[in-house]
């Protein structure tokens, strides 16, 4: 439900362009604009925070200060026109723009931004191919050409996989740049399993340990470590629709699927028939399910259970994404599922479609 793929990129020659400056100076010029105000913006806690401002005089503006660690910042013209993004770092940074094509601003002098721009250029090429696949898919689907639709779907998924591989390799090659944790948090954090993500984060320069990106990644690793393959699933107790408490550990002795879902989640509802079929096939062989709903309205939750024939255990605190169990398990998107063995240890995650049945058949032939 949440799209974790954001499109940014990096370079290979960081060592040649690092700066030893202890302060930053941003010198900007907006041609064909005599006056106005430029704001230096930082994203903080999901909000745009103006940390400084500069009057435009004959098209020119300037900022000076010190940056403890490089971080992504933005420039805004007057009250609403955002026109560029860059890593604010201790360097002499120049910004060139034109009033009539303000979003085409060019930033130079920021080594980290130079890396990011190489990444963006490469991802733009990949996105062009993805867009072509989307157009071809629409045409094939409209024509009812199922073979062509299947072919395009395969190619599209392969292109998505290649994109993730490219980002991973780029991050590894530039682990001594702030762009590495930035891209890892933006693109990879929800795509990688715990061990791979931890290995990647551990390779980053300790110089950036106090950056917002590294702190967020360490926080995510802390959560993911609790639900990594092979560890015992965190226990919890939550009420069912009738208000009766159900404790996860009470289901020990069975293979248990913890199914995070919601009535409002279309992909969840589309997957439900597959989960129902597998539950009916394996419930008498030692398989059980506990559904954890991220709904807000009890009526919606209960109706979805009934309408989709979900005849297993269900719990919710009706707190949407703040659901206590979802928070405990670090759930970032739904549908999301975790399969436990008979001792309550995690053995698989996000088994959907045929993958769920194949795994259950392996465990309970």
LOFI-297028 format. One record per residue (C-alpha): chain; residue in three letters; residue number from 0; x, y, z. Coordinates in Angstrom, 3 decimals, decimal comma, m for minus. Example, Ala and Ser with C-alpha at 12.3 -4.5 7.8 and 13.67 -1.06 7.14 Angstrom:
<sites>
chaine residu num xx yy zz
A ala 0 12,300 m4,500 7,800
A ser 1 13,670 m1,060 7,140
</sites>
This chain:
<sites>
chaine residu num xx yy zz
A unk 0 0,000 0,000 0,000
A unk 1 2,902 2,303 0,555
A unk 2 5,187 2,684 m2,231
A unk 3 8,701 2,515 m0,841
A unk 4 10,381 3,153 m4,260
A unk 5 11,562 6,795 m4,454
A unk 6 13,766 7,729 m7,457
A unk 7 17,117 9,468 m6,624
A unk 8 21,072 8,347 m7,404
A unk 9 24,945 8,613 m6,685
A unk 10 28,520 8,872 m8,213
A unk 11 31,754 6,928 m8,041
A unk 12 34,369 9,652 m7,600
A unk 13 33,525 11,110 m4,184
A unk 14 37,128 11,204 m2,937
A unk 15 38,115 13,601 m5,691
A unk 16 35,508 16,203 m4,792
A unk 17 35,194 16,335 m1,011
A unk 18 35,434 19,717 0,694
A unk 19 37,455 20,624 3,765
A unk 20 35,504 23,803 4,481
A unk 21 34,093 24,332 7,978
A unk 22 31,188 26,503 6,818
A unk 23 28,875 26,862 3,854
A unk 24 28,088 29,753 1,577
A unk 25 25,230 29,609 m0,899
A unk 26 25,475 32,193 m3,671
A unk 27 22,389 32,315 m5,836
A unk 28 21,267 34,144 m8,932
A unk 29 17,764 34,169 m10,433
A unk 30 17,891 35,901 m13,796
A unk 31 15,015 38,134 m14,891
A unk 32 14,008 38,707 m11,261
A unk 33 14,878 41,922 m9,446
A unk 34 13,404 41,321 m5,993
A unk 35 11,712 38,818 m3,746
A unk 36 12,678 36,443 m0,972
A unk 37 14,328 33,017 m0,974
A unk 38 13,847 30,598 1,911
A unk 39 16,210 27,808 2,923
A unk 40 13,982 24,860 3,786
A unk 41 14,620 21,685 5,749
A unk 42 12,153 18,801 6,043
A unk 43 11,690 17,938 9,701
A unk 44 9,101 15,596 11,212
A unk 45 7,187 15,594 7,956
A unk 46 6,968 19,391 7,779
A unk 47 8,809 22,020 5,734
A unk 48 10,773 24,182 8,165
A unk 49 12,262 27,491 6,967
A unk 50 15,633 27,740 8,722
A unk 51 16,819 30,936 7,003
A unk 52 15,759 33,532 4,448
A unk 53 17,485 35,947 2,103
A unk 54 16,243 39,012 0,225
A unk 55 16,761 38,983 m3,526
A unk 56 18,627 42,064 m4,724
A unk 57 19,052 42,433 m8,487
A unk 58 18,426 38,711 m8,833
A unk 59 21,034 37,668 m6,269
A unk 60 20,665 36,037 m2,842
A unk 61 23,034 34,524 m0,308
A unk 62 23,111 32,221 2,724
A unk 63 25,970 31,499 5,114
A unk 64 26,315 29,145 8,060
A unk 65 27,714 25,859 9,335
A unk 66 26,426 22,334 8,713
A unk 67 27,322 19,657 11,280
A unk 68 26,497 16,929 8,742
A unk 69 25,248 17,174 5,154
A unk 70 21,454 17,029 4,899
A unk 71 18,925 17,460 2,131
A unk 72 17,575 21,011 1,909
A unk 73 15,355 22,911 m0,494
A unk 74 15,054 26,464 m1,768
A unk 75 11,693 28,192 m2,023
A unk 76 10,996 31,411 m3,865
A unk 77 8,621 33,632 m1,888
A unk 78 5,797 31,652 m0,276
A unk 79 5,229 28,627 m2,485
A unk 80 7,625 28,072 m5,396
A unk 81 10,101 25,319 m4,508
A unk 82 12,780 25,312 m7,162
A unk 83 15,664 23,040 m6,192
A unk 84 16,931 20,419 m3,766
A unk 85 20,517 19,858 m2,649
A unk 86 22,666 18,579 0,193
A unk 87 23,565 21,479 2,436
A unk 88 27,191 20,923 3,427
A unk 89 30,201 23,018 4,304
A unk 90 31,219 24,150 0,826
A unk 91 30,863 27,057 m1,569
A unk 92 27,565 26,283 m3,291
A unk 93 26,241 28,161 m6,307
A unk 94 22,646 28,169 m7,559
A unk 95 21,697 29,449 m11,013
A unk 96 18,048 29,779 m12,019
A unk 97 15,724 31,729 m14,291
A unk 98 12,457 33,260 m13,158
A unk 99 10,625 31,846 m16,189
A unk 100 11,889 28,267 m15,685
A unk 101 12,545 28,277 m11,978
A unk 102 12,480 24,499 m11,493
A unk 103 15,381 24,142 m13,911
A unk 104 17,791 25,557 m11,338
A unk 105 21,363 24,248 m11,457
A unk 106 23,336 23,628 m8,256
A unk 107 27,134 23,358 m8,253
A unk 108 29,833 23,180 m5,594
A unk 109 28,134 20,573 m3,386
A unk 110 29,997 17,237 m3,740
A unk 111 27,117 15,226 m2,284
A unk 112 24,620 16,888 m4,621
A unk 113 26,874 16,091 m7,582
A unk 114 26,650 12,438 m6,558
A unk 115 22,886 12,618 m6,206
A unk 116 22,540 14,216 m9,652
A unk 117 24,432 11,344 m11,296
A unk 118 21,991 8,991 m9,628
A unk 119 18,974 10,986 m10,752
A unk 120 20,197 11,031 m14,337
A unk 121 20,611 7,254 m14,402
A unk 122 17,243 6,615 m12,761
A unk 123 15,561 8,920 m15,268
A unk 124 16,770 6,552 m17,993
A unk 125 15,330 3,582 m16,121
A unk 126 12,049 5,380 m15,508
A unk 127 11,693 6,072 m19,227
A unk 128 11,750 2,323 m19,836
A unk 129 9,264 1,731 m16,994
A unk 130 6,898 4,304 m18,486
A unk 131 7,112 2,551 m21,847
A unk 132 6,171 m0,764 m20,234
A unk 133 3,199 0,880 m18,531
A unk 134 1,958 2,272 m21,843
A unk 135 2,422 m1,083 m23,560
A unk 136 0,564 m2,809 m20,729
A unk 137 m2,399 m0,439 m21,050
A unk 138 m2,599 m1,048 m24,795
A unk 139 m2,292 m4,827 m24,471
A unk 140 m4,884 m4,983 m21,698
A unk 141 m7,318 m2,857 m23,727
A unk 142 m6,841 m5,199 m26,706
A unk 143 m7,416 m8,257 m24,521
A unk 144 m4,017 m9,706 m25,442
A unk 145 m3,308 m11,809 m22,339
A unk 146 m0,012 m13,236 m23,639
A unk 147 1,331 m9,745 m24,262
A unk 148 0,102 m8,566 m20,859
A unk 149 1,975 m11,414 m19,176
A unk 150 5,140 m10,675 m21,135
A unk 151 5,045 m6,990 m20,192
A unk 152 4,409 m7,808 m16,548
A unk 153 7,506 m10,036 m16,501
A unk 154 9,617 m7,346 m18,164
A unk 155 8,298 m4,660 m15,830
A unk 156 9,123 m6,699 m12,725
A unk 157 12,589 m7,460 m14,103
A unk 158 13,151 m3,740 m14,644
A unk 159 12,043 m3,026 m11,068
A unk 160 14,426 m5,682 m9,760
A unk 161 17,272 m4,240 m11,848
A unk 162 16,562 m0,811 m10,404
A unk 163 16,904 m2,094 m6,844
A unk 164 20,130 m3,930 m7,741
A unk 165 21,518 m0,749 m9,268
A unk 166 20,721 1,300 m6,156
A unk 167 22,288 m1,332 m3,873
A unk 168 25,485 m1,424 m5,906
A unk 169 25,642 2,360 m6,095
A unk 170 25,209 2,673 m2,347
A unk 171 27,957 0,118 m1,711
A unk 172 30,350 1,929 m4,046
A unk 173 29,695 5,219 m2,251
A unk 174 29,448 4,115 1,360
A unk 175 31,618 7,062 2,453
A unk 176 29,072 9,607 1,208
A unk 177 25,989 10,922 3,020
A unk 178 24,081 10,005 m0,136
A unk 179 24,464 6,319 0,795
A unk 180 22,369 6,467 3,999
A unk 181 20,006 8,932 2,310
A unk 182 19,289 6,549 m0,567
A unk 183 19,184 3,530 1,688
A unk 184 16,519 5,163 3,829
A unk 185 14,577 6,530 0,841
A unk 186 14,751 3,545 m1,499
A unk 187 16,055 0,374 0,111
A unk 188 15,011 0,281 3,757
A unk 189 11,660 m1,383 3,073
A unk 190 12,999 m3,574 0,264
A unk 191 15,785 m5,435 2,084
A unk 192 15,730 m8,148 4,702
A unk 193 17,253 m7,356 8,070
A unk 194 20,660 m8,974 7,572
A unk 195 21,281 m7,330 4,193
A unk 196 20,135 m3,929 5,427
A unk 197 22,290 m4,181 8,564
A unk 198 25,346 m5,166 6,547
A unk 199 24,810 m2,169 4,288
A unk 200 24,311 0,306 7,137
A unk 201 27,314 m1,058 9,046
A unk 202 29,497 m0,265 6,025
A unk 203 28,696 3,463 6,082
A unk 204 31,187 6,011 7,332
A unk 205 30,957 6,683 11,080
A unk 206 31,296 10,354 10,132
A unk 207 27,553 10,360 9,482
A unk 208 26,436 8,475 12,599
A unk 209 24,685 11,592 13,935
A unk 210 22,816 12,326 10,717
A unk 211 19,022 12,085 10,685
A unk 212 19,250 9,378 8,000
A unk 213 21,557 7,133 10,035
A unk 214 19,506 7,586 13,186
A unk 215 16,335 6,597 11,343
A unk 216 18,052 3,593 9,777
A unk 217 19,355 2,444 13,168
A unk 218 15,855 2,806 14,574
A unk 219 14,437 0,711 11,725
A unk 220 17,114 m1,928 12,272
A unk 221 16,174 m2,062 15,931
A unk 222 12,593 m2,861 14,954
A unk 223 13,522 m5,262 12,172
A unk 224 15,907 m7,109 14,473
A unk 225 12,929 m8,068 16,599
A unk 226 11,244 m9,700 13,602
A unk 227 14,197 m11,121 11,655
A unk 228 14,051 m14,651 10,277
A unk 229 15,009 m17,112 13,024
A unk 230 14,114 m14,989 16,046
A unk 231 11,189 m15,597 18,356
A unk 232 8,250 m13,404 17,384
A unk 233 7,442 m10,697 19,954
A unk 234 4,460 m11,769 22,013
A unk 235 1,346 m9,618 22,205
A unk 236 m2,189 m9,595 23,510
A unk 237 m5,020 m7,729 21,790
A unk 238 m8,807 m7,923 21,778
A unk 239 m10,964 m9,642 19,185
A unk 240 m14,182 m8,035 17,856
A unk 241 m16,102 m9,248 20,934
A unk 242 m13,582 m7,661 23,285
A unk 243 m11,933 m10,937 24,289
A unk 244 m8,120 m10,838 24,610
A unk 245 m6,080 m13,160 22,390
A unk 246 m2,395 m13,763 23,100
A unk 247 m0,081 m14,813 20,297
A unk 248 1,854 m17,306 22,433
A unk 249 m1,399 m19,151 23,209
A unk 250 m1,232 m20,495 19,648
A unk 251 2,120 m22,270 20,189
A unk 252 2,247 m25,818 18,869
A unk 253 0,898 m24,739 15,457
A unk 254 2,323 m23,011 12,431
A unk 255 0,873 m19,502 12,759
A unk 256 0,487 m16,788 10,156
A unk 257 0,309 m13,251 11,564
A unk 258 m1,632 m11,422 8,862
A unk 259 m1,538 m7,599 8,946
A unk 260 m4,417 m6,241 6,864
A unk 261 m7,380 m3,814 6,832
A unk 262 m10,836 m3,606 5,316
A unk 263 m9,790 m0,463 3,407
A unk 264 m6,707 m2,149 1,893
A unk 265 m7,589 m3,292 m1,642
A unk 266 m4,512 m5,539 m2,112
A unk 267 m5,304 m7,172 1,230
A unk 268 m8,855 m7,940 0,163
A unk 269 m7,596 m9,286 m3,174
A unk 270 m5,232 m11,651 m1,363
A unk 271 m7,852 m12,844 1,137
A unk 272 m9,337 m15,605 m1,077
A unk 273 m5,871 m17,155 m1,393
A unk 274 m5,376 m17,023 2,387
A unk 275 m8,829 m18,537 2,931
A unk 276 m8,098 m21,397 0,537
A unk 277 m4,824 m22,206 2,285
A unk 278 m6,380 m21,941 5,732
A unk 279 m9,119 m24,376 4,795
A unk 280 m6,586 m26,803 3,333
A unk 281 m4,129 m26,796 6,241
A unk 282 m6,076 m25,856 9,371
A unk 283 m6,568 m29,526 10,299
A unk 284 m2,829 m30,186 9,858
A unk 285 m1,689 m27,679 12,472
A unk 286 m2,010 m24,314 10,717
A unk 287 m3,610 m21,225 12,281
A unk 288 m3,929 m17,527 11,489
A unk 289 m4,253 m14,414 13,610
A unk 290 m5,338 m11,379 11,629
A unk 291 m4,190 m7,986 12,921
A unk 292 m6,385 m5,266 11,470
A unk 293 m5,224 m1,686 10,890
A unk 294 m8,798 m0,489 10,580
A unk 295 m10,286 2,552 12,287
A unk 296 m13,960 1,621 12,234
A unk 297 m15,154 m1,545 13,939
A unk 298 m18,103 m1,941 11,573
A unk 299 m15,815 m1,921 8,523
A unk 300 m13,507 m4,447 10,165
A unk 301 m16,274 m6,841 11,217
A unk 302 m18,068 m6,625 7,857
A unk 303 m14,859 m7,399 5,969
A unk 304 m14,239 m10,448 8,153
A unk 305 m17,738 m11,710 7,381
A unk 306 m17,805 m10,832 3,691
A unk 307 m14,387 m12,378 2,991
A unk 308 m15,111 m15,521 5,062
A unk 309 m12,106 m15,019 7,330
A unk 310 m12,861 m17,690 9,919
A unk 311 m9,679 m17,450 11,992
A unk 312 m8,608 m15,309 14,971
A unk 313 m8,870 m11,530 14,588
A unk 314 m7,599 m8,670 16,752
A unk 315 m7,401 m4,887 16,478
A unk 316 m7,222 m1,758 18,595
A unk 317 m8,733 0,280 15,716
A unk 318 m5,800 2,689 15,754
A unk 319 m5,026 2,578 12,021
A unk 320 m1,249 2,757 11,331
A unk 321 m0,689 3,334 15,061
A unk 322 m1,961 m0,163 15,800
A unk 323 0,087 m1,356 18,771
A unk 324 1,060 m4,699 17,244
A unk 325 1,914 m3,099 13,889
A unk 326 4,172 m0,674 15,748
A unk 327 5,768 m3,535 17,684
A unk 328 6,524 m5,385 14,440
A unk 329 7,635 m2,306 12,509
A unk 330 4,957 m2,735 9,842
A unk 331 5,409 m0,172 7,060
A unk 332 2,939 m1,503 4,505
A unk 333 0,066 m3,943 4,150
A unk 334 m0,682 m6,660 3,279
A unk 335 2,166 m7,948 5,410
A unk 336 2,432 m11,411 6,908
A unk 337 4,819 m13,321 9,149
A unk 338 4,871 m17,117 9,378
A unk 339 5,893 m18,730 12,674
A unk 340 6,947 m22,284 13,416
A unk 341 5,465 m24,328 16,241
A unk 342 7,879 m22,768 18,755
A unk 343 6,917 m19,232 17,749
A unk 344 10,047 m18,475 15,720
A unk 345 9,810 m16,520 12,488
A unk 346 10,457 m18,691 9,439
A unk 347 9,109 m16,607 6,536
A unk 348 7,594 m13,249 5,633
A unk 349 5,167 m11,901 3,049
A unk 350 4,197 m15,217 1,493
A unk 351 1,499 m14,285 m0,996
A unk 352 m0,113 m16,035 m3,931
A unk 353 1,333 m19,454 m4,730
A unk 354 4,268 m18,860 m2,357
A unk 355 2,046 m19,309 0,711
A unk 356 0,660 m22,652 m0,412
A unk 357 4,091 m23,901 m1,464
A unk 358 5,568 m23,089 1,936
A unk 359 2,677 m24,669 3,849
A unk 360 2,903 m27,797 1,714
A unk 361 6,597 m27,992 2,531
A unk 362 5,836 m27,756 6,251
A unk 363 2,635 m29,837 6,313
A unk 364 2,681 m32,220 3,299
</sites>
